[in-house]
Amino acid sequence: MSVSLPFQESASGASILIVDDEPDVADLFRQRFRREARQGTYVMHFAASGSEALDRLAAEIQPTLIAVLSDINMPGMDGLELLAEIKQRFPDLPVIMVTAYGDDDRRRRAREIGAFKFIPKPVDFDQLKAQLRQLPNAD
């Protein structure tokens, strides 16, 4: 199930796609990005699986998508497979990998495939927001 925030979008807003199989993650992001959503800075989109994320990407998310945040460990298509698909279809789209595990091999593989950054769980939302503001299309 994909859900967008029910806040007014501004013409200058930017979209972020969050991909995670845990339903509480969407609620957490809605809560922690409430101010930015109300101000029209970001529009949050959610996908519960890698295949759902690819469907959302194919539908051309609006306003402009500036990043994908993806969990690495998901059933079915995991985050590394999703990363590879995104990089093949949208090579310039930054993909930030989110993981609770310190698996160096998976991090190395993600870096080789083209991960933009890594964020550990639990997410430091202040740090994440600072990183999002530095993205090329974030203005």
Secondary structure as UniProt FT lines:
FT   TURN            11..12
FT   STRAND          14..19
FT   HELIX           23..32
FT   HELIX           34..39
FT   STRAND          42..47
FT   HELIX           50..58
FT   STRAND          65..71
FT   HELIX           79..89
FT   TURN            91..92
FT   STRAND          95..99
FT   HELIX           104..113
FT   STRAND          117..120
FT   HELIX           125..133
FT   TURN            136..137
//
